[in-house]
Amino acid sequence: MTVFQEKQEELEHYETMMGVPRGRLAVTMDMITDAMSLVGQHGVYCQSQRWPGKPTMDIQIIMKELTGAKELIQSVLQELKRKD
């Protein structure tokens, strides 16, 4: 099943409200936010041996990359809004 099939209702909703490009970016933001939440929950159970209270290094890297991707998408949405 493709992402377009899995997220069909959400895509239709946001694309209708915001247009196709913005709608797809909005759904992408939701998906990244969901992934960040899942990784964050996993980080609670996978604590670093070196730095107690911090998630393992791989989880820290994944969170950093997801945060960066989310910031880039937000900047695209802002740029599109400014061009209107």
C-alpha positions, 0 to 999 in steps of 0.5 A: 500500500502506498502512502497515498493510499494509506493517508488518502483521507488526510491528504484529501482533507489538507489538499482541499484546505491548503492546495495540493503542495501545502496539503502534502507538506502538512501531512508529511509534517504530521507523519514526521511528528508521529515518528518523533513521538515513537522514537521519543517513547523508544528513547525512554527505554533505551538509555545510554550506558555512558550518559544515564538519563539520555537516550542511546546515540542512535536515537539521539541522531534519529531525533536530530535528523527528524527535527531537521527535516521538520524544520526544513518542511516548515521553512518551505511552508512559510516560503509558500505562504509568503509568495501568496 
